[in-house]
């Protein structure tokens, strides 16, 4: 299983990265998790526009989903013709959010492009992946994910404040992709994690490695890394846009 970071900036695109988006690959299947602002451009550096097999949107804040609107143009007007509808999984309201951002009314202009599945938290199969979701601690419905294939596991925090459910989701994960939006003390309660809190969650979960993501552009990445390192003694890095990680 491989993870490619298509975007890792928190809240808005930074100078070095679009917003959140991650390409997860196994046995030739390509699952894109989140599609935040600017990520469609980075995706084209790694795969073709029509090479996505499925998308999972963790929640409906624009920095995690809005490039699905731009992507609808790429699929609808591709010179090879309109491909089969792309499965898009997400929380309740995903269809209306994306279709409404495209055009309102009507609300069904994208239904010949995307096959929306508004799913409750639980376990499902997407291609070769077993995907388990859990609600995180965020102001809107937000799905943290655990993606397993080939005996390896990736846990993704999506956006969250402190969360016992996230600790369980990341239990013994080979790679824990965890948000660390702020330096400790700066984060609003129940919205995002600090670097220290990300490290604490990884330690409690027994995750084998920790990859920090969703850092806001004005934050000090090295300070956030140091906070996480003080709370977690495993392999640790800060996500870099365009980098591929073997899991």
Buried (B, 14 or more C-beta within 10 A) or exposed (E): BBBBBBBBBBBBBBEEBBBBBBBBBBEEBBBBBBBBBBBBEBBEEBBEBEBBBBBBBBBBBBBBBBBBBBBBEBBBEEEEEEEEBBBBBBBEBBBBBBBBBBEEEEBEBBEEBBBBBBBEBEEBEBBBBEBBBBBBBBEEBBBBBBBBBEEBBBBBBBBBBBBEBBBBBBBEBBBBBBBBBBBBEEBEEEBBBBBBBBBBBBBBBEBBBBBBBBBBBEBEBEEBBBBBBEBBEBEBBBBBBBEEBEB
